[in-house]
């Protein structure tokens, strides 16, 4: 199995978190709910990559968010894709949620209570990633 490092960012506003539905244009887990996420590029730290993904996928810059917690990495095995995802989870506070603009990687977004994650068809390990940063 190939090991792949990714970041998952949870955006929080007034005790709710943002879930995004992955569009049909992404390479994996289409129509599944996730946080802002992406592959960690070579030479990039997980935090740098998290900020880059927030910029690309939500149009937020580092001044728009406040890092609340960086969780310990989590291994998620997906045998169907022959992958071990090493998820680096982050939780950021965002005070201006109306500023968020999703890109082509997502078809919709919703602000939910964190426990509601369990009611969604998510990417593997999403709730476990949340538990590392709650």
Number of C-alpha atoms within 10 A of each C-alpha: 11 9 13 14 17 20 26 24 28 28 26 22 15 11 11 17 23 20 25 24 23 25 19 15 12 12 9 12 16 17 19 18 25 26 26 27 23 19 17 22 12 7 8 11 11 22 17 14 22 27 20 20 22 26 19 18 19 19 15 21 13 13 7 17 18 14 15 15 15 17 17 13 18 18 18 18 17 13 9 6 10 11 15 17 22 18 27 24 28 29 25 22 20 21 14 11 17 7 12 16 13 19 14 13 19 23 16 15 17 12 17 15 14 18 12 12 17 10 7 12 14 21 17 16 17 20 16 14 26 21 13 17 17 13
